[in-house]
Amino acid sequence: MIRKLDGFESERRSYRCTICGRAVRYESPLPKQYPFCTERCQMIDLGRWLQEEYTIDRHTTPEDLGESAEFEG
């Protein structure tokens, strides 16, 4: 859906929160909480990483590390 806002066209978009599944509508740019709906869902996700509920299922490569891999001798 495209709306005119103060003479400018604005496209309304939406996404689903990766934690609770709530639909979030926004007009560009993306909200600072993206891909979550609230700071609470951001903190839930962070807690899951810190409690090691999430894992990366492969070994990292120098490309995964980006510039930090250059410092390893």
Distance bins in CASP14 RR format, pairs under 12 A and 6 or more apart:
PFRMAT RR
TARGET T0000
AUTHOR 0000-0000-0000
RMODE 2
METHOD distances of the structure
MODEL  1
1 9 0 0 0 0 0 1 0 0 0 0 0
1 10 0 0 0 0 1 0 0 0 0 0 0
1 11 1 0 0 1 0 0 0 0 0 0 0
1 12 1 0 1 0 0 0 0 0 0 0 0
1 13 0 0 0 0 1 0 0 0 0 0 0
1 14 0 0 0 0 1 0 0 0 0 0 0
1 25 0 0 0 0 1 0 0 0 0 0 0
1 27 0 0 0 0 0 1 0 0 0 0 0
2 8 0 0 0 0 0 1 0 0 0 0 0
2 9 1 0 1 0 0 0 0 0 0 0 0
2 10 1 0 0 1 0 0 0 0 0 0 0
2 11 1 0 1 0 0 0 0 0 0 0 0
2 12 1 0 0 1 0 0 0 0 0 0 0
2 13 0 0 0 0 0 1 0 0 0 0 0
2 27 0 0 0 0 0 1 0 0 0 0 0
2 28 0 0 0 0 0 1 0 0 0 0 0
3 9 1 0 0 1 0 0 0 0 0 0 0
3 10 1 0 1 0 0 0 0 0 0 0 0
3 11 1 0 0 1 0 0 0 0 0 0 0
3 12 1 0 0 1 0 0 0 0 0 0 0
3 13 0 0 0 0 0 1 0 0 0 0 0
3 25 0 0 0 0 0 1 0 0 0 0 0
3 27 0 0 0 0 1 0 0 0 0 0 0
3 28 0 0 0 0 0 1 0 0 0 0 0
4 10 1 0 0 1 0 0 0 0 0 0 0
4 11 0 0 0 0 0 1 0 0 0 0 0
4 12 0 0 0 0 0 1 0 0 0 0 0
4 27 0 0 0 0 0 1 0 0 0 0 0
5 11 0 0 0 0 0 1 0 0 0 0 0
5 12 0 0 0 0 1 0 0 0 0 0 0
5 27 1 0 0 1 0 0 0 0 0 0 0
5 28 0 0 0 0 0 1 0 0 0 0 0
6 27 0 0 0 0 0 1 0 0 0 0 0
8 27 0 0 0 0 0 1 0 0 0 0 0
8 28 0 0 0 0 0 1 0 0 0 0 0
9 27 0 0 0 0 0 1 0 0 0 0 0
9 28 0 0 0 0 0 1 0 0 0 0 0
10 25 0 0 0 0 0 1 0 0 0 0 0
10 26 0 0 0 0 0 1 0 0 0 0 0
10 27 1 0 1 0 0 0 0 0 0 0 0
10 28 1 0 0 1 0 0 0 0 0 0 0
10 29 0 0 0 0 0 1 0 0 0 0 0
11 25 0 0 0 0 0 1 0 0 0 0 0
11 26 0 0 0 0 1 0 0 0 0 0 0
11 27 1 0 0 1 0 0 0 0 0 0 0
11 28 1 0 0 1 0 0 0 0 0 0 0
11 29 0 0 0 0 0 1 0 0 0 0 0
12 23 0 0 0 0 0 1 0 0 0 0 0
12 24 0 0 0 0 0 1 0 0 0 0 0
12 25 1 0 0 1 0 0 0 0 0 0 0
12 26 1 0 0 1 0 0 0 0 0 0 0
12 27 1 0 1 0 0 0 0 0 0 0 0
12 28 0 0 0 0 1 0 0 0 0 0 0
13 23 0 0 0 0 0 1 0 0 0 0 0
13 24 0 0 0 0 1 0 0 0 0 0 0
13 25 1 0 0 1 0 0 0 0 0 0 0
13 26 1 0 0 1 0 0 0 0 0 0 0
13 27 1 0 0 1 0 0 0 0 0 0 0
13 28 1 0 0 1 0 0 0 0 0 0 0
13 29 0 0 0 0 0 1 0 0 0 0 0
13 30 0 0 0 0 1 0 0 0 0 0 0
13 31 0 0 0 0 0 1 0 0 0 0 0
13 34 0 0 0 0 0 1 0 0 0 0 0
14 21 0 0 0 0 0 1 0 0 0 0 0
14 22 0 0 0 0 0 1 0 0 0 0 0
14 23 1 0 1 0 0 0 0 0 0 0 0
14 24 1 0 0 1 0 0 0 0 0 0 0
14 25 1 0 1 0 0 0 0 0 0 0 0
14 26 1 0 0 1 0 0 0 0 0 0 0
14 27 0 0 0 0 0 1 0 0 0 0 0
14 28 0 0 0 0 0 1 0 0 0 0 0
14 30 0 0 0 0 0 1 0 0 0 0 0
14 31 0 0 0 0 0 1 0 0 0 0 0
14 34 0 0 0 0 0 1 0 0 0 0 0
14 35 0 0 0 0 0 1 0 0 0 0 0
14 37 0 0 0 0 0 1 0 0 0 0 0
15 21 0 0 0 0 1 0 0 0 0 0 0
15 22 0 0 0 0 1 0 0 0 0 0 0
15 23 1 0 0 1 0 0 0 0 0 0 0
15 24 1 0 1 0 0 0 0 0 0 0 0
15 25 0 0 0 0 1 0 0 0 0 0 0
15 26 1 0 0 1 0 0 0 0 0 0 0
15 30 0 0 0 0 1 0 0 0 0 0 0
15 31 0 0 0 0 1 0 0 0 0 0 0
15 33 0 0 0 0 0 1 0 0 0 0 0
15 34 1 0 0 1 0 0 0 0 0 0 0
15 35 1 0 0 1 0 0 0 0 0 0 0
15 36 0 0 0 0 1 0 0 0 0 0 0
15 37 0 0 0 0 1 0 0 0 0 0 0
16 22 1 0 0 1 0 0 0 0 0 0 0
16 23 1 0 1 0 0 0 0 0 0 0 0
16 24 1 0 0 1 0 0 0 0 0 0 0
16 25 0 0 0 0 0 1 0 0 0 0 0
16 34 0 0 0 0 0 1 0 0 0 0 0
16 35 0 0 0 0 1 0 0 0 0 0 0
16 36 0 0 0 0 0 1 0 0 0 0 0
16 37 0 0 0 0 1 0 0 0 0 0 0
16 41 0 0 0 0 0 1 0 0 0 0 0
17 23 0 0 0 0 1 0 0 0 0 0 0
17 24 1 0 0 1 0 0 0 0 0 0 0
17 25 0 0 0 0 0 1 0 0 0 0 0
17 26 0 0 0 0 0 1 0 0 0 0 0
17 31 0 0 0 0 0 1 0 0 0 0 0
17 33 0 0 0 0 1 0 0 0 0 0 0
17 34 0 0 0 0 1 0 0 0 0 0 0
17 35 1 0 0 1 0 0 0 0 0 0 0
17 36 1 0 1 0 0 0 0 0 0 0 0
17 37 1 1 0 0 0 0 0 0 0 0 0
17 38 1 0 0 1 0 0 0 0 0 0 0
17 39 0 0 0 0 0 1 0 0 0 0 0
17 40 0 0 0 0 0 1 0 0 0 0 0
17 41 1 0 1 0 0 0 0 0 0 0 0
17 42 0 0 0 0 1 0 0 0 0 0 0
17 44 0 0 0 0 1 0 0 0 0 0 0
17 45 0 0 0 0 1 0 0 0 0 0 0
18 24 0 0 0 0 0 1 0 0 0 0 0
18 33 0 0 0 0 0 1 0 0 0 0 0
18 34 0 0 0 0 1 0 0 0 0 0 0
18 35 1 0 1 0 0 0 0 0 0 0 0
18 36 1 0 0 1 0 0 0 0 0 0 0
18 37 0 0 0 0 1 0 0 0 0 0 0
18 38 0 0 0 0 0 1 0 0 0 0 0
18 41 1 0 0 1 0 0 0 0 0 0 0
18 42 0 0 0 0 1 0 0 0 0 0 0
18 44 0 0 0 0 1 0 0 0 0 0 0
18 45 1 0 0 1 0 0 0 0 0 0 0
18 48 0 0 0 0 0 1 0 0 0 0 0
18 54 0 0 0 0 0 1 0 0 0 0 0
19 33 0 0 0 0 0 1 0 0 0 0 0
19 35 0 0 0 0 1 0 0 0 0 0 0
19 36 1 0 1 0 0 0 0 0 0 0 0
19 37 1 0 0 1 0 0 0 0 0 0 0
19 38 0 0 0 0 1 0 0 0 0 0 0
19 39 0 0 0 0 0 1 0 0 0 0 0
19 40 0 0 0 0 1 0 0 0 0 0 0
19 41 1 1 0 0 0 0 0 0 0 0 0
19 42 0 0 0 0 1 0 0 0 0 0 0
19 43 0 0 0 0 1 0 0 0 0 0 0
19 44 1 0 1 0 0 0 0 0 0 0 0
19 45 1 0 1 0 0 0 0 0 0 0 0
19 46 0 0 0 0 0 1 0 0 0 0 0
19 47 0 0 0 0 0 1 0 0 0 0 0
19 48 0 0 0 0 1 0 0 0 0 0 0
19 53 0 0 0 0 0 1 0 0 0 0 0
19 54 0 0 0 0 0 1 0 0 0 0 0
20 33 0 0 0 0 0 1 0 0 0 0 0
20 35 0 0 0 0 0 1 0 0 0 0 0
20 36 0 0 0 0 1 0 0 0 0 0 0
20 37 1 0 0 1 0 0 0 0 0 0 0
20 38 0 0 0 0 1 0 0 0 0 0 0
20 40 0 0 0 0 1 0 0 0 0 0 0
20 41 1 0 1 0 0 0 0 0 0 0 0
20 42 0 0 0 0 0 1 0 0 0 0 0
20 44 0 0 0 0 1 0 0 0 0 0 0
20 45 0 0 0 0 0 1 0 0 0 0 0
21 35 0 0 0 0 0 1 0 0 0 0 0
21 36 0 0 0 0 1 0 0 0 0 0 0
21 37 1 0 0 1 0 0 0 0 0 0 0
21 38 0 0 0 0 0 1 0 0 0 0 0
21 41 0 0 0 0 1 0 0 0 0 0 0
21 44 0 0 0 0 0 1 0 0 0 0 0
22 33 0 0 0 0 0 1 0 0 0 0 0
22 35 0 0 0 0 0 1 0 0 0 0 0
22 36 0 0 0 0 1 0 0 0 0 0 0
22 37 1 0 1 0 0 0 0 0 0 0 0
22 38 0 0 0 0 1 0 0 0 0 0 0
22 40 0 0 0 0 0 1 0 0 0 0 0
22 41 0 0 0 0 1 0 0 0 0 0 0
23 37 0 0 0 0 1 0 0 0 0 0 0
24 30 0 0 0 0 1 0 0 0 0 0 0
24 31 1 0 0 1 0 0 0 0 0 0 0
24 32 0 0 0 0 0 1 0 0 0 0 0
24 33 0 0 0 0 1 0 0 0 0 0 0
24 34 1 0 0 1 0 0 0 0 0 0 0
24 35 0 0 0 0 1 0 0 0 0 0 0
24 36 0 0 0 0 1 0 0 0 0 0 0
24 37 1 0 1 0 0 0 0 0 0 0 0
24 38 0 0 0 0 1 0 0 0 0 0 0
24 41 0 0 0 0 1 0 0 0 0 0 0
25 31 0 0 0 0 1 0 0 0 0 0 0
25 37 0 0 0 0 0 1 0 0 0 0 0
26 32 0 0 0 0 0 1 0 0 0 0 0
26 33 0 0 0 0 1 0 0 0 0 0 0
26 34 0 0 0 0 1 0 0 0 0 0 0
26 35 0 0 0 0 0 1 0 0 0 0 0
26 37 0 0 0 0 0 1 0 0 0 0 0
28 34 0 0 0 0 0 1 0 0 0 0 0
30 36 0 0 0 0 0 1 0 0 0 0 0
31 37 0 0 0 0 1 0 0 0 0 0 0
31 38 0 0 0 0 1 0 0 0 0 0 0
31 39 0 0 0 0 0 1 0 0 0 0 0
31 41 0 0 0 0 0 1 0 0 0 0 0
31 42 0 0 0 0 0 1 0 0 0 0 0
32 38 0 0 0 0 0 1 0 0 0 0 0
32 39 0 0 0 0 1 0 0 0 0 0 0
32 42 0 0 0 0 1 0 0 0 0 0 0
33 39 1 0 0 1 0 0 0 0 0 0 0
33 40 0 0 0 0 1 0 0 0 0 0 0
33 41 1 0 0 1 0 0 0 0 0 0 0
33 42 1 0 1 0 0 0 0 0 0 0 0
33 43 0 0 0 0 0 1 0 0 0 0 0
33 44 0 0 0 0 0 1 0 0 0 0 0
33 45 0 0 0 0 0 1 0 0 0 0 0
34 41 0 0 0 0 0 1 0 0 0 0 0
34 42 0 0 0 0 1 0 0 0 0 0 0
34 45 0 0 0 0 0 1 0 0 0 0 0
35 41 0 0 0 0 1 0 0 0 0 0 0
35 42 0 0 0 0 1 0 0 0 0 0 0
35 45 0 0 0 0 1 0 0 0 0 0 0
36 42 1 0 1 0 0 0 0 0 0 0 0
36 43 0 0 0 0 1 0 0 0 0 0 0
36 44 0 0 0 0 1 0 0 0 0 0 0
36 45 1 0 0 1 0 0 0 0 0 0 0
36 46 0 0 0 0 0 1 0 0 0 0 0
36 48 0 0 0 0 0 1 0 0 0 0 0
37 44 0 0 0 0 0 1 0 0 0 0 0
37 45 0 0 0 0 0 1 0 0 0 0 0
38 44 0 0 0 0 1 0 0 0 0 0 0
38 45 0 0 0 0 0 1 0 0 0 0 0
39 45 0 0 0 0 0 1 0 0 0 0 0
39 46 0 0 0 0 0 1 0 0 0 0 0
40 46 0 0 0 0 0 1 0 0 0 0 0
40 47 0 0 0 0 0 1 0 0 0 0 0
41 47 0 0 0 0 0 1 0 0 0 0 0
41 48 0 0 0 0 0 1 0 0 0 0 0
42 48 0 0 0 0 0 1 0 0 0 0 0
42 49 0 0 0 0 0 1 0 0 0 0 0
43 49 0 0 0 0 0 1 0 0 0 0 0
43 50 0 0 0 0 0 1 0 0 0 0 0
44 50 0 0 0 0 0 1 0 0 0 0 0
44 51 0 0 0 0 0 1 0 0 0 0 0
44 53 0 0 0 0 0 1 0 0 0 0 0
44 54 0 0 0 0 0 1 0 0 0 0 0
45 51 0 0 0 0 0 1 0 0 0 0 0
45 53 0 0 0 0 1 0 0 0 0 0 0
45 54 0 0 0 0 1 0 0 0 0 0 0
46 53 0 0 0 0 0 1 0 0 0 0 0
46 54 0 0 0 0 0 1 0 0 0 0 0
47 53 1 0 0 1 0 0 0 0 0 0 0
47 54 0 0 0 0 1 0 0 0 0 0 0
48 54 1 0 1 0 0 0 0 0 0 0 0
48 55 0 0 0 0 0 1 0 0 0 0 0
49 55 0 0 0 0 1 0 0 0 0 0 0
49 56 0 0 0 0 0 1 0 0 0 0 0
56 64 0 0 0 0 1 0 0 0 0 0 0
58 64 0 0 0 0 1 0 0 0 0 0 0
59 65 0 0 0 0 0 1 0 0 0 0 0
60 66 0 0 0 0 1 0 0 0 0 0 0
60 68 0 0 0 0 0 1 0 0 0 0 0
60 69 0 0 0 0 1 0 0 0 0 0 0
60 72 0 0 0 0 0 1 0 0 0 0 0
61 69 0 0 0 0 1 0 0 0 0 0 0
62 68 0 0 0 0 1 0 0 0 0 0 0
62 69 1 1 0 0 0 0 0 0 0 0 0
62 70 0 0 0 0 1 0 0 0 0 0 0
62 71 0 0 0 0 0 1 0 0 0 0 0
62 72 0 0 0 0 1 0 0 0 0 0 0
62 73 0 0 0 0 0 1 0 0 0 0 0
63 69 1 0 0 1 0 0 0 0 0 0 0
63 70 0 0 0 0 0 1 0 0 0 0 0
65 71 0 0 0 0 1 0 0 0 0 0 0
65 72 0 0 0 0 1 0 0 0 0 0 0
66 72 0 0 0 0 0 1 0 0 0 0 0
END
